[in-house]
Structure formats: structure tokens, C-alpha cells
Amino acid sequence: MQNKEPSLRGNAVKRIVKEIQSGELAPNVALTEAQICEKFGLSRTPAREALIELVTNGIMIKIPRKGYCVREFTTKDKLDIYAVLAINDAFAAKLAMDHMTEEDYMKMNKLIDLMDISIKYKNYYDYNEQQSDFHQVYTDKCGNQFLIDKLLEIKESVPHYIYYSDSSDKVFDACKEANNEHIQIVKFFKAHDLEKLTDLLVNTHWIAKEKYIDMI
């Protein structure tokens, strides 16, 4: 059984990603390891390990003799990544369907409720953590460790969000719509309706809606 306790490196990654999501760390601005340590109150080892992980996952870039910077993702980059994510997530759902339990559905419904609270209070960071945990419930039941690892790799290849806007109301309209889709995901799992579940995940849930395309 894996140790789920967050490591110093893991906590450092989360803190850096949160600042990327909030716009505090802007793309293409060079940062040294020492600046990262000072900014986040980190010692050298977890800071270095966190930066290596973020570079490996494609979120940051190492600049020779200058340090690191946040990678700038184009709209096409994000759409391409989420298209690949949609297919793999739907495959995980297919493999997991016969192994889901009432306890799993309770976890997913609890996370839906927590996401509603995050939406209400415009807490985008918690919302993204909760939606990630929601999808992880059935991903962990797919029985294919390579697929589980690949999905994690895909999700970590971009910062943990798809929408950004100066209007928090607009962002959370998108989140509310996505959370309504989470309710449908649970419904289709419980009904063992693979066709509708696959269609929702591939053609709706992970695909950017036209009305929100300006926030990509």
C-alpha cells in the first residue's frame, strides 16, 4: 500500500502550482532556486526536487545559467492534452465499471458536495483538488497500473486547470457546469451505462465548451 502522506517535495510542488494557477508566477519570468526557496520558505532539497518534478512534467522549463521559468501553454497545447486525457479517462472508466462499489459512489458524491461549496466561495484551488480526487476514485479501480500512471502523467503535464479569466464568476460558471457533469458520471456508473458514460467523458466533460473558449 502506497504512503499517501504528502512529502516535503509534494507540498512544495502544490505551493508552486497554486501560485502558477493564481498568476503570481507568470510564464517566461526567470526564477532561481534561491528565489524559490526564499519565496516559499523552503530548504534547498525540497525546492530542487519540486523544480525537477515540475520540469519533468512540462510545467516549468530549466534555463541554463539563469534558473527556471513557468512554461507558457498555447490554447492548442491545452486542447490537445485534454483530448488525449478524455480518451484515456474514458478507458479507465470502462475498465473500472464492474469494480465500483457503493463506498466509491459515496466518495464521489461527497466530493461533488465539496466542489459545490468551493464553487459557492469561489475557491478555485480546492475545486481543482476535489475534481482531481473525484476522477481518481474510478481511475484507481481500473486495474491497469500503466494506465493509472499515464493518466497522472497527462494531468501533470499542464497546471491543474483548463480555464482562466479575470472574471471569477465566469470561471465558476464553467466549474458549476462541470460539476453537474460529475453528477451524471456517477449516475451512468451506477446504471452501468457505458455508452453514455463514454460519450460524456470523451465528447463533453473533458472538452472545452465553445462559450468558454476565450478562457483557455
N, CA, C and O of each residue as an XYZ file, in Angstrom:
864
protein
N       0.843     -1.200      0.000
C       0.000      0.000      0.000
C       0.877      1.248      0.000
O       1.826      1.351      0.776
N       0.542      2.214     -0.896
C       1.357      3.406     -1.015
C       1.121      4.353      0.150
O       0.011      4.463      0.670
N       2.190      5.034      0.548
C       2.086      6.039      1.597
C       1.477      7.307      1.002
O       2.059      7.913      0.103
N       0.308      7.708      1.503
C      -0.400      8.854      0.951
C      -0.019     10.164      1.642
O      -0.509     11.228      1.262
N       0.861     10.096      2.667
C       1.250     11.306      3.364
C       2.044     12.208      2.416
O       2.958     11.729      1.746
N       1.717     13.499      2.346
C       2.438     14.390      1.441
C       3.890     14.567      1.868
O       4.171     14.735      3.055
N       4.812     14.529      0.912
C       6.224     14.722      1.198
C       6.538     16.216      1.163
O       5.718     17.021      0.721
N       7.732     16.576      1.631
C       8.155     17.973      1.536
C       8.180     18.409      0.076
O       7.770     19.520     -0.261
N       8.669     17.513     -0.789
C       8.671     17.808     -2.222
C       7.252     17.999     -2.738
O       6.977     18.948     -3.472
N       6.333     17.081     -2.349
C       4.949     17.169     -2.802
C       4.278     18.454     -2.362
O       3.548     19.081     -3.130
N       4.529     18.844     -1.117
C       3.965     20.103     -0.618
C       4.545     21.301     -1.366
O       3.840     22.270     -1.651
N       5.841     21.222     -1.680
C       6.471     22.311     -2.425
C       5.874     22.425     -3.826
O       5.624     23.527     -4.313
N       5.647     21.277     -4.470
C       5.022     21.279     -5.805
C       3.651     21.932     -5.737
O       3.319     22.769     -6.577
N       2.849     21.555     -4.741
C       1.495     22.110     -4.616
C       1.523     23.621     -4.426
O       0.716     24.346     -5.008
N       2.463     24.087     -3.603
C       2.539     25.531     -3.332
C       2.947     26.299     -4.592
O       2.418     27.375     -4.870
N       3.885     25.742     -5.344
C       4.325     26.409     -6.573
C       3.208     26.405     -7.611
O       2.950     27.422     -8.254
N       2.538     25.248     -7.776
C       1.444     25.151     -8.745
C       0.314     26.111     -8.392
O      -0.300     26.709     -9.276
N       0.040     26.255     -7.091
C      -1.025     27.175     -6.672
C      -0.702     28.598     -7.117
O      -1.594     29.328     -7.550
N       0.569     28.999     -7.015
C       0.961     30.342     -7.436
C       0.912     30.487     -8.958
O       0.642     31.569     -9.478
N       1.176     29.382     -9.665
C       1.051     29.407    -11.126
C      -0.413     29.599    -11.506
O      -0.736     30.392    -12.390
N      -1.298     28.864    -10.826
C      -2.725     28.949    -11.110
C      -3.279     30.338    -10.823
O      -4.153     30.824    -11.540
N      -2.774     30.969     -9.783
C      -3.285     32.283     -9.398
C      -2.687     33.402    -10.236
O      -3.142     34.544    -10.173
N      -1.655     33.070    -11.029
C      -1.000     34.084    -11.841
C       0.136     34.801    -11.138
O       0.752     35.698    -11.714
N       0.425     34.412     -9.879
C       1.524     35.035     -9.140
C       2.873     34.711     -9.780
O       3.785     35.538     -9.783
N       2.987     33.502    -10.318
C       4.184     33.129    -11.075
C       3.810     33.148    -12.550
O       3.070     32.282    -13.016
N       4.313     34.122    -13.280
C       3.946     34.299    -14.674
C       4.882     33.514    -15.593
O       6.040     33.283    -15.243
N       4.389     33.100    -16.773
C       5.248     32.402    -17.730
C       6.431     33.249    -18.180
O       6.353     34.475    -18.262
N       7.523     32.559    -18.468
C       8.710     33.156    -19.086
C       9.449     34.176    -18.209
O      10.266     34.944    -18.718
N       9.172     34.191    -16.902
C       9.911     35.038    -15.972
C      10.916     34.155    -15.232
O      10.520     33.225    -14.530
N      12.204     34.437    -15.382
C      13.240     33.586    -14.817
C      13.257     33.669    -13.290
O      13.166     34.749    -12.706
N      13.376     32.498    -12.661
C      13.472     32.392    -11.207
C      14.627     31.470    -10.863
O      14.786     30.417    -11.480
N      15.428     31.854     -9.892
C      16.499     30.978     -9.440
C      15.974     30.047     -8.343
O      14.912     30.269     -7.761
N      16.751     29.010     -8.088
C      16.400     28.092     -6.998
C      16.372     28.840     -5.663
O      15.517     28.582     -4.816
N      17.317     29.768     -5.485
C      17.369     30.549     -4.245
C      16.121     31.413     -4.080
O      15.606     31.550     -2.970
N      15.634     31.990     -5.166
C      14.417     32.803     -5.111
C      13.199     31.959     -4.744
O      12.329     32.401     -3.994
N      13.147     30.741     -5.278
C      12.050     29.821     -4.948
C      12.092     29.488     -3.460
O      11.059     29.468     -2.790
N      13.298     29.228     -2.947
C      13.446     28.917     -1.514
C      12.963     30.085     -0.649
O      12.238     29.892      0.327
N      13.377     31.300     -1.025
C      13.005     32.474     -0.241
C      11.507     32.757     -0.335
O      10.861     33.060      0.668
N      10.965     32.655     -1.541
C       9.555     32.977     -1.766
C       8.628     32.051     -0.995
O       7.615     32.488     -0.450
N       8.984     30.746     -0.951
C       8.105     29.756     -0.340
C       8.588     29.262      1.025
O       7.966     28.391      1.634
N       9.695     29.824      1.495
C      10.212     29.402      2.786
C      10.664     27.953      2.793
O      10.438     27.229      3.763
N      11.306     27.529      1.706
C      11.720     26.137      1.551
C      13.224     25.991      1.726
O      13.985     26.928      1.482
N      13.640     24.809      2.151
C      15.064     24.495      2.138
C      15.444     24.044      0.730
O      14.572     23.789     -0.101
N      16.735     23.948      0.468
C      17.217     23.686     -0.891
C      16.738     22.345     -1.462
O      16.356     22.264     -2.630
N      16.761     21.293     -0.631
C      16.461     19.958     -1.165
C      15.029     19.825     -1.681
O      14.853     19.437     -2.835
N      13.975     20.131     -0.872
C      12.624     20.007     -1.414
C      12.356     20.983     -2.558
O      11.599     20.669     -3.476
N      12.973     22.165     -2.509
C      12.792     23.131     -3.597
C      13.368     22.569     -4.895
O      12.729     22.633     -5.945
N      14.586     22.016     -4.815
C      15.223     21.453     -6.003
C      14.421     20.265     -6.543
O      14.212     20.150     -7.751
N      13.973     19.383     -5.640
C      13.189     18.213     -6.059
C      11.866     18.631     -6.692
O      11.431     18.035     -7.677
N      11.224     19.656     -6.128
C       9.959     20.147     -6.683
C      10.170     20.723     -8.083
O       9.381     20.464     -8.992
N      11.229     21.499     -8.250
C      11.510     22.099     -9.552
C      11.824     21.028    -10.594
O      11.396     21.133    -11.743
N      12.569     20.001    -10.193
C      12.873     18.894    -11.111
C      11.584     18.204    -11.548
O      11.414     17.884    -12.725
N      10.666     17.974    -10.587
C       9.388     17.333    -10.926
C       8.576     18.203    -11.875
O       7.991     17.695    -12.832
N       8.534     19.500    -11.625
C       7.758     20.412    -12.473
C       8.362     20.518    -13.874
O       7.632     20.671    -14.853
N       9.677     20.437    -13.971
C      10.326     20.417    -15.285
C      10.014     19.110    -16.000
O       9.694     19.108    -17.189
N      10.106     18.002    -15.280
C       9.812     16.692    -15.861
C       8.393     16.624    -16.400
O       8.146     16.039    -17.455
N       7.455     17.232    -15.663
C       6.052     17.220    -16.073
C       5.714     18.294    -17.103
O       4.566     18.408    -17.535
N       6.713     19.077    -17.493
C       6.491     20.058    -18.541
C       5.829     21.341    -18.098
O       5.428     22.149    -18.935
N       5.706     21.547    -16.788
C       5.061     22.757    -16.282
C       6.052     23.912    -16.209
O       5.688     25.069    -16.417
N       7.316     23.586    -15.911
C       8.356     24.607    -15.879
C       9.486     24.216    -16.830
O       9.598     23.062    -17.243
N      10.304     25.182    -17.161
C      11.435     24.977    -18.062
C      12.709     25.392    -17.337
O      12.734     26.415    -16.654
N      13.760     24.600    -17.485
C      15.052     24.968    -16.916
C      15.826     25.792    -17.938
O      15.991     25.379    -19.086
N      16.300     26.964    -17.508
C      17.047     27.864    -18.382
C      18.518     27.816    -17.973
O      18.846     28.205    -16.852
N      19.407     27.354    -18.843
C      20.824     27.259    -18.489
C      21.379     28.582    -17.967
O      21.208     29.628    -18.592
N      22.044     28.522    -16.818
C      22.725     29.648    -16.178
C      21.783     30.754    -15.679
O      22.246     31.783    -15.186
N      20.468     30.547    -15.805
C      19.523     31.564    -15.341
C      18.552     31.048    -14.282
O      18.127     31.806    -13.411
N      18.199     29.770    -14.350
C      17.266     29.220    -13.376
C      16.105     28.511    -14.042
O      16.301     27.643    -14.892
N      14.882     28.885    -13.649
C      13.675     28.212    -14.126
C      12.615     29.236    -14.490
O      12.651     30.371    -14.015
N      11.668     28.835    -15.335
C      10.512     29.686    -15.588
C       9.298     28.801    -15.855
O       9.431     27.632    -16.217
N       8.119     29.377    -15.671
C       6.877     28.666    -15.961
C       6.706     28.577    -17.468
O       6.854     29.571    -18.179
N       6.394     27.383    -17.949
C       6.170     27.211    -19.383
C       4.865     27.888    -19.789
O       3.873     27.828    -19.062
N       4.874     28.526    -20.947
C       3.659     29.134    -21.477
C       2.963     28.139    -22.399
O       3.539     27.697    -23.393
N       1.727     27.790    -22.068
C       0.950     26.856    -22.873
C       0.032     27.615    -23.811
O      -0.670     28.537    -23.395
N       0.039     27.229    -25.075
C      -0.909     27.817    -26.014
C      -2.269     27.158    -25.831
O      -2.388     26.109    -25.198
N      -3.282     27.786    -26.392
C      -4.624     27.192    -26.358
C      -4.612     25.810    -26.995
O      -5.229     24.877    -26.481
N      -3.906     25.681    -28.118
C      -3.839     24.385    -28.799
C      -3.147     23.336    -27.929
O      -3.571     22.180    -27.894
N      -2.073     23.738    -27.222
C      -1.399     22.807    -26.314
C      -2.398     22.206    -25.326
O      -2.454     20.991    -25.138
N      -3.186     23.083    -24.699
C      -4.132     22.627    -23.674
C      -5.225     21.755    -24.281
O      -5.575     20.717    -23.718
N      -5.765     22.167    -25.421
C      -6.833     21.392    -26.049
C      -6.319     20.015    -26.486
O      -7.025     19.016    -26.352
N      -5.097     19.968    -27.004
C      -4.512     18.686    -27.423
C      -4.347     17.748    -26.233
O      -4.659     16.560    -26.318
N      -3.849     18.298    -25.114
C      -3.624     17.478    -23.930
C      -4.948     16.949    -23.374
O      -5.052     15.779    -23.005
N      -5.951     17.818    -23.319
C      -7.231     17.380    -22.761
C      -7.962     16.408    -23.675
O      -8.757     15.602    -23.192
N      -7.716     16.460    -24.986
C      -8.300     15.483    -25.903
C      -7.728     14.095    -25.630
O      -8.459     13.104    -25.634
N      -6.422     14.029    -25.394
C      -5.781     12.755    -25.058
C      -6.248     12.271    -23.687
O      -6.497     11.081    -23.492
N      -6.363     13.201    -22.743
C      -6.849     12.860    -21.408
C      -8.249     12.257    -21.469
O      -8.534     11.283    -20.772
N      -9.127     12.831    -22.300
C     -10.515     12.367    -22.399
C     -10.588     10.895    -22.802
O     -11.329     10.118    -22.200
N      -9.823     10.520    -23.812
C      -9.845      9.128    -24.303
C      -9.333      8.166    -23.239
O      -9.934      7.116    -23.013
N      -8.236      8.513    -22.589
C      -7.652      7.637    -21.578
C      -8.515      7.558    -20.324
O      -8.620      6.497    -19.709
N      -9.134      8.674    -19.943
C     -10.017      8.686    -18.782
C     -11.242      7.815    -19.039
O     -11.679      7.080    -18.154
N     -11.793      7.895    -20.241
C     -12.951      7.072    -20.594
C     -12.596      5.586    -20.588
O     -13.413      4.748    -20.204
N     -11.375      5.263    -21.015
C     -10.940      3.858    -20.994
C     -10.801      3.365    -19.561
O     -11.170      2.232    -19.253
N     -10.271      4.210    -18.689
C     -10.172      3.847    -17.267
C     -11.562      3.616    -16.679
O     -11.769      2.678    -15.909
N     -12.515      4.479    -17.046
C     -13.886      4.325    -16.561
C     -14.492      3.004    -17.034
O     -15.187      2.331    -16.272
N     -14.234      2.636    -18.272
C     -14.730      1.369    -18.816
C     -14.180      0.183    -18.026
O     -14.925     -0.729    -17.669
N     -12.871      0.198    -17.754
C     -12.252     -0.902    -17.014
C     -12.731     -0.949    -15.560
O     -12.786     -2.017    -14.951
N     -13.075      0.216    -15.013
C     -13.459      0.305    -13.593
C     -14.919     -0.058    -13.344
O     -15.276     -0.425    -12.224
N     -15.762      0.036    -14.356
C     -17.214     -0.024    -14.159
C     -17.664     -1.225    -13.343
O     -18.492     -1.075    -12.444
N     -17.148     -2.404    -13.628
C     -17.590     -3.620    -12.929
C     -16.988     -3.760    -11.533
O     -17.320     -4.696    -10.805
N     -16.107     -2.838    -11.158
C     -15.436     -2.937     -9.856
C     -15.836     -1.827     -8.893
O     -15.330     -1.760     -7.773
N     -16.734     -0.966     -9.323
C     -17.163      0.147     -8.479
C     -18.109     -0.351     -7.385
O     -18.910     -1.259     -7.605
N     -17.999      0.262     -6.201
C     -18.815     -0.133     -5.052
C     -19.634      1.065     -4.551
O     -19.420      2.206     -4.963
N     -20.577      0.766     -3.651
C     -21.368      1.842     -3.054
C     -20.464      2.821     -2.293
O     -20.733      4.022     -2.253
N     -19.407      2.301     -1.701
C     -18.460      3.173     -0.993
C     -17.805      4.147     -1.964
O     -17.599      5.315     -1.633
N     -17.475      3.663     -3.171
C     -16.893      4.537     -4.194
C     -17.872      5.639     -4.578
O     -17.488      6.801     -4.709
N     -19.130      5.272     -4.758
C     -20.139      6.267     -5.137
C     -20.339      7.292     -4.026
O     -20.571      8.470     -4.296
N     -20.250      6.838     -2.778
C     -20.366      7.768     -1.651
C     -19.212      8.767     -1.656
O     -19.410      9.957     -1.408
N     -18.005      8.275     -1.940
C     -16.839      9.170     -2.015
C     -17.035     10.198     -3.114
O     -16.761     11.383     -2.920
N     -17.510      9.746     -4.274
C     -17.684     10.644     -5.410
C     -18.765     11.685     -5.118
O     -18.606     12.858     -5.457
N     -19.852     11.263     -4.498
C     -20.923     12.207     -4.164
C     -20.482     13.216     -3.105
O     -20.869     14.383     -3.147
N     -19.675     12.755     -2.164
C     -19.146     13.674     -1.157
C     -18.266     14.735     -1.816
O     -18.327     15.910     -1.455
N     -17.452     14.319     -2.779
C     -16.585     15.259     -3.484
C     -17.398     16.238     -4.333
O     -17.022     17.402     -4.476
N     -18.508     15.767     -4.891
C     -19.407     16.665     -5.627
C     -19.940     17.748     -4.690
O     -19.997     18.922     -5.056
N     -20.328     17.345     -3.481
C     -20.821     18.313     -2.492
C     -19.730     19.312     -2.112
O     -19.994     20.508     -1.988
N     -18.508     18.819     -1.927
C     -17.398     19.712     -1.581
C     -17.096     20.681     -2.721
O     -16.775     21.846     -2.487
N     -17.201     20.190     -3.957
C     -16.981     21.081     -5.100
C     -18.039     22.169     -5.160
O     -17.736     23.308     -5.515
N     -19.266     21.836     -4.822
C     -20.329     22.849     -4.776
C     -19.976     23.960     -3.780
O     -20.206     25.142     -4.038
N     -19.412     23.551     -2.634
C     -19.006     24.539     -1.622
C     -17.865     25.406     -2.160
O     -17.873     26.625     -1.988
N     -16.889     24.776     -2.809
C     -15.766     25.532     -3.382
C     -16.250     26.512     -4.446
O     -15.750     27.633     -4.540
N     -17.225     26.085     -5.244
C     -17.793     26.968     -6.263
C     -18.501     28.150     -5.596
O     -18.353     29.297     -6.018
N     -19.266     27.852     -4.557
C     -20.004     28.904     -3.854
C     -19.068     29.983     -3.321
O     -19.373     31.174     -3.396
N     -17.928     29.558     -2.784
C     -16.990     30.509     -2.182
C     -15.846     30.891     -3.128
O     -14.871     31.521     -2.718
N     -15.981     30.501     -4.388
C     -15.001     30.861     -5.424
C     -13.577     30.442     -5.038
O     -12.618     31.196     -5.200
N     -13.479     29.238     -4.531
C     -12.183     28.670     -4.141
C     -11.741     27.708     -5.248
O     -11.978     26.501     -5.183
N     -11.097     28.276     -6.255
C     -10.746     27.508     -7.441
C      -9.700     26.437     -7.157
O      -9.749     25.350     -7.734
N      -8.756     26.740     -6.272
C      -7.700     25.769     -5.973
C      -8.297     24.506     -5.355
O      -7.989     23.398     -5.794
N      -9.151     24.664     -4.335
C      -9.768     23.493     -3.710
C     -10.650     22.744     -4.695
O     -10.691     21.514     -4.697
N     -11.354     23.491     -5.529
C     -12.202     22.841     -6.540
C     -11.368     21.900     -7.414
O     -11.770     20.764     -7.664
N     -10.224     22.366     -7.872
C      -9.394     21.537     -8.741
C      -8.837     20.316     -8.027
O      -8.735     19.243     -8.621
N      -8.475     20.470     -6.752
C      -8.019     19.322     -5.969
C      -9.153     18.300     -5.825
O      -8.932     17.095     -5.945
N     -10.362     18.795     -5.568
C     -11.512     17.910     -5.367
C     -11.931     17.212     -6.653
O     -12.280     16.032     -6.630
N     -11.901     17.926     -7.775
C     -12.283     17.280     -9.024
C     -11.251     16.238     -9.436
O     -11.593     15.216    -10.031
N      -9.984     16.503     -9.115
C      -8.948     15.504     -9.373
C      -9.186     14.250     -8.537
O      -9.066     13.132     -9.040
N      -9.527     14.437     -7.250
C      -9.827     13.301     -6.373
C     -11.055     12.533     -6.859
O     -11.103     11.308     -6.756
N     -12.048     13.252     -7.390
C     -13.269     12.621     -7.914
C     -12.931     11.618     -9.012
O     -13.360     10.465     -8.962
N     -12.171     12.056     -9.990
C     -11.826     11.171    -11.106
C     -10.884     10.053    -10.666
O     -10.887      8.966    -11.243
N     -10.082     10.328     -9.642
C      -9.148      9.323     -9.165
C      -9.857      8.133     -8.532
O      -9.310      7.030     -8.507
N     -11.086      8.344     -8.013
C     -11.831      7.239     -7.381
C     -11.999      6.093     -8.366
O     -11.712      4.944     -8.028
N     -12.462      6.386     -9.588
C     -12.665      5.292    -10.532
C     -11.383      4.918    -11.280
O     -11.221      3.774    -11.706
N     -10.473      5.886    -11.438
C      -9.192      5.538    -12.061
C      -8.472      4.462    -11.247
O      -7.892      3.534    -11.812
N      -8.513      4.590     -9.922
C      -7.855      3.610     -9.053
C      -8.494      2.225     -9.137
O      -7.879      1.236     -8.739
N      -9.726      2.146     -9.652
C     -10.423      0.868     -9.754
C     -10.285      0.209    -11.132
O     -10.878     -0.841    -11.378
N      -9.504      0.822    -12.030
C      -9.437      0.298    -13.397
C      -8.589     -0.961    -13.511
O      -8.737     -1.719    -14.469
N      -7.692     -1.197    -12.535
C      -6.900     -2.423    -12.542
C      -5.743     -2.431    -13.517
O      -5.154     -3.482    -13.767
N      -5.403     -1.271    -14.075
C      -4.307     -1.183    -15.039
C      -3.340     -0.108    -14.557
O      -3.572      1.082    -14.774
N      -2.261     -0.522    -13.904
C      -1.346      0.435    -13.295
C      -0.670      1.328    -14.320
O      -0.408      2.501    -14.053
N      -0.385      0.774    -15.497
C       0.226      1.599    -16.543
C      -0.708      2.742    -16.929
O      -0.269      3.879    -17.102
N      -2.001      2.433    -17.062
C      -2.985      3.457    -17.408
C      -3.121      4.485    -16.289
O      -3.215      5.684    -16.552
N      -3.131      4.019    -15.045
C      -3.201      4.929    -13.893
C      -2.026      5.905    -13.923
O      -2.203      7.111    -13.748
N      -0.823      5.368    -14.147
C       0.376      6.212    -14.192
C       0.335      7.164    -15.385
O       0.736      8.323    -15.272
N      -0.147      6.677    -16.523
C      -0.209      7.512    -17.728
C      -1.184      8.668    -17.546
O      -0.901      9.789    -17.968
N      -2.332      8.403    -16.918
C      -3.300      9.468    -16.657
C      -2.708     10.533    -15.730
O      -2.914     11.729    -15.936
N      -1.979     10.090    -14.716
C      -1.335     11.038    -13.805
C      -0.314     11.879    -14.558
O      -0.213     13.088    -14.348
N       0.433     11.233    -15.428
C       1.440     11.940    -16.223
C       0.785     12.988    -17.119
O       1.284     14.107    -17.238
N      -0.336     12.623    -17.750
C      -1.039     13.564    -18.627
C      -1.577     14.742    -17.818
O      -1.428     15.896    -18.218
N      -2.204     14.442    -16.673
C      -2.790     15.502    -15.853
C      -1.730     16.460    -15.318
O      -1.993     17.649    -15.137
N      -0.536     15.938    -15.067
C       0.530     16.772    -14.514
C       1.351     17.469    -15.588
O       2.283     18.212    -15.279
N       1.007     17.229    -16.857
C       1.758     17.863    -17.936
C       1.327     19.302    -18.163
O       2.000     20.042    -18.880
N       0.207     19.711    -17.560
C      -0.219     21.113    -17.556
C      -0.607     21.473    -16.134
O      -0.950     20.590    -15.349
N      -0.560     22.750    -15.786
C      -1.095     23.127    -14.481
C      -2.526     22.621    -14.344
O      -3.233     22.477    -15.342
N      -2.957     22.350    -13.109
C      -4.220     21.642    -12.881
C      -5.449     22.515    -13.113
O      -6.277     22.673    -12.216
N      -5.566     23.062    -14.271
C      -6.758     23.822    -14.617
C      -6.831     23.949    -16.126
O      -5.816     23.815    -16.809
N      -8.011     24.205    -16.652
C      -8.129     24.463    -18.081
C      -8.632     25.871    -18.335
O      -8.369     26.428    -19.401
N      -9.354     26.468    -17.383
C      -9.926     27.797    -17.592
C      -9.195     28.863    -16.774
O      -8.777     28.622    -15.641
N      -9.051     30.039    -17.371
C      -8.532     31.183    -16.623
C      -9.216     32.440    -17.133
O      -9.348     32.635    -18.341
N      -9.649     33.287    -16.218
C     -10.263     34.550    -16.586
C     -10.138     35.521    -15.420
O     -10.076     35.113    -14.261
N     -10.100     36.809    -15.741
C     -10.122     37.817    -14.681
C     -11.472     37.841    -13.973
O     -11.592     38.347    -12.857
N     -12.486     37.286    -14.636
C     -13.827     37.215    -14.044
C     -14.001     35.884    -13.320
O     -14.184     34.846    -13.955
N     -13.944     35.918    -11.988
C     -14.107     34.675    -11.229
C     -15.504     34.098    -11.432
O     -15.681     32.880    -11.388
N     -16.503     34.961    -11.655
C     -17.869     34.469    -11.887
C     -17.930     33.600    -13.138
O     -18.608     32.572    -13.155
N     -17.223     34.014    -14.179
C     -17.241     33.249    -15.425
C     -16.539     31.907    -15.261
O     -16.997     30.890    -15.782
N     -15.426     31.912    -14.535
C     -14.712     30.664    -14.271
C     -15.611     29.696    -13.523
O     -15.663     28.510    -13.849
N     -16.313     30.197    -12.526
C     -17.107     29.295    -11.708
C     -18.423     28.899    -12.355
O     -19.037     27.916    -11.939
N     -18.871     29.637    -13.362
C     -19.970     29.142    -14.197
C     -19.519     27.870    -14.922
O     -20.270     26.900    -15.030
N     -18.275     27.896    -15.416
C     -17.720     26.721    -16.084
C     -17.564     25.557    -15.103
O     -17.838     24.407    -15.447
N     -17.122     25.865    -13.879
C     -16.952     24.827    -12.858
C     -18.300     24.214    -12.462
O     -18.414     23.003    -12.275
N     -19.309     25.066    -12.340
C     -20.643     24.583    -11.977
C     -21.171     23.634    -13.040
O     -21.752     22.595    -12.727
N     -20.965     23.995    -14.289
C     -21.393     23.128    -15.386
C     -20.653     21.793    -15.327
O     -21.251     20.735    -15.524
N     -19.348     21.849    -15.055
C     -18.561     20.618    -14.958
C     -19.023     19.762    -13.790
O     -19.047     18.535    -13.890
N     -19.395     20.403    -12.673
C     -19.826     19.626    -11.510
C     -21.180     18.962    -11.751
O     -21.446     17.882    -11.224
N     -22.025     19.601    -12.536
C     -23.277     18.939    -12.934
C     -22.975     17.694    -13.770
O     -23.697     16.700    -13.703
N     -21.914     17.761    -14.548
C     -21.494     16.582    -15.321
C     -20.950     15.497    -14.399
O     -21.107     14.311    -14.692
N     -20.313     15.877    -13.287
C     -19.862     14.882    -12.314
C     -21.057     14.085    -11.773
O     -20.961     12.875    -11.567
N     -22.159     14.760    -11.550
C     -23.377     14.075    -11.089
C     -23.821     13.043    -12.121
O     -24.222     11.935    -11.767
N     -23.748     13.414    -13.405
C     -24.128     12.486    -14.468
C     -23.161     11.305    -14.549
O     -23.574     10.180    -14.833
N     -21.890     11.558    -14.301
C     -20.893     10.477    -14.323
C     -21.253      9.405    -13.301
O     -21.237      8.214    -13.614
N     -21.579      9.825    -12.080
C     -21.977      8.864    -11.045
C     -23.241      8.126    -11.472
O     -23.335      6.910    -11.304
N     -24.202      8.841    -12.017
C     -25.461      8.239    -12.465
C     -25.208      7.145    -13.501
O     -25.784      6.060    -13.410
N     -24.350      7.423    -14.483
C     -24.082      6.445    -15.541
C     -23.272      5.261    -15.018
O     -23.463      4.133    -15.474
N     -22.371      5.506    -14.067
C     -21.649      4.393    -13.437
C     -22.635      3.458    -12.738
O     -22.588      2.242    -12.924
N     -23.517      4.029    -11.940
C     -24.450      3.216    -11.156
C     -25.413      2.445    -12.053
O     -25.850      1.348    -11.706
N     -25.742      3.024    -13.211
C     -26.649      2.359    -14.155
C     -25.905      1.403    -15.080
O     -26.528      0.732    -15.903
N     -24.577      1.333    -14.956
C     -23.742      0.530    -15.851
C     -24.008      0.890    -17.314
O     -24.048      0.021    -18.185
N     -24.187      2.178    -17.561
C     -24.446      2.656    -18.921
C     -23.138      3.140    -19.523
O     -22.838      4.334    -19.509
N     -22.359      2.200    -20.054
C     -21.030      2.507    -20.573
C     -21.083      3.448    -21.769
O     -20.230      4.324    -21.912
N     -22.082      3.270    -22.625
C     -22.174      4.104    -23.826
C     -22.342      5.579    -23.464
O     -21.638      6.431    -24.005
N     -23.262      5.884    -22.558
C     -23.497      7.280    -22.171
C     -22.322      7.839    -21.364
O     -21.967      9.009    -21.511
N     -21.723      7.010    -20.520
C     -20.578      7.454    -19.729
C     -19.411      7.811    -20.637
O     -18.784      8.857    -20.468
N     -19.120      6.943    -21.602
C     -18.023      7.197    -22.534
C     -18.278      8.459    -23.351
O     -17.385      9.289    -23.527
N     -19.498      8.594    -23.844
C     -19.848      9.772    -24.641
C     -19.674     11.058    -23.818
O     -19.162     12.059    -24.321
N     -20.097     11.022    -22.566
C     -19.985     12.203    -21.705
C     -18.524     12.571    -21.475
O     -18.148     13.737    -21.593
N     -17.701     11.574    -21.144
C     -16.294     11.850    -20.850
C     -15.515     12.295    -22.084
O     -14.705     13.219    -22.009
N     -15.758     11.644    -23.212
C     -14.975     11.918    -24.425
C     -15.451     13.175    -25.142
O     -14.633     13.964    -25.615
N     -16.758     13.369    -25.227
C     -17.301     14.427    -26.085
C     -17.823     15.661    -25.349
O     -18.180     16.658    -25.977
N     -17.866     15.591    -24.016
C     -18.411     16.735    -23.270
C     -17.524     17.160    -22.107
O     -17.089     18.311    -22.048
N     -17.251     16.240    -21.177
C     -16.668     16.635    -19.901
C     -15.263     17.197    -20.025
O     -14.953     18.222    -19.416
N     -14.407     16.546    -20.803
C     -13.013     16.985    -20.899
C     -12.774     17.916    -22.075
O     -11.640     18.329    -22.320
N     -13.831     18.252    -22.805
C     -13.684     19.103    -23.978
C     -14.115     20.528    -23.629
O     -15.172     20.729    -23.030
N     -13.310     21.502    -23.997
C     -13.628     22.899    -23.685
C     -14.887     23.328    -24.430
O     -14.990     23.149    -25.643
N     -15.847     23.898    -23.694
C     -17.076     24.358    -24.309
C     -16.813     25.636    -25.116
O     -15.982     26.463    -24.740
N     -17.525     25.774    -26.211
C     -17.338     26.915    -27.102
C     -17.497     28.242    -26.360
O     -16.750     29.188    -26.611
N     -18.466     28.312    -25.451
C     -18.734     29.586    -24.757
C     -17.642     29.953    -23.773
O     -17.583     31.091    -23.306
N     -16.753     28.976    -23.444
C     -15.667     29.266    -22.506
C     -14.307     29.290    -23.190
O     -13.276     29.374    -22.523
N     -14.302     29.218    -24.518
C     -13.048     29.051    -25.240
C     -12.097     30.235    -25.030
O     -10.880     30.072    -25.122
N     -12.642     31.422    -24.750
C     -11.789     32.586    -24.532
C     -11.026     32.504    -23.222
O     -10.124     33.307    -22.984
N     -11.374     31.535    -22.357
C     -10.675     31.399    -21.064
C      -9.595     30.328    -21.106
O      -8.928     30.082    -20.101
N      -9.416     29.688    -22.260
C      -8.407     28.618    -22.365
C      -7.012     29.218    -22.356
O      -6.025     28.488    -22.436
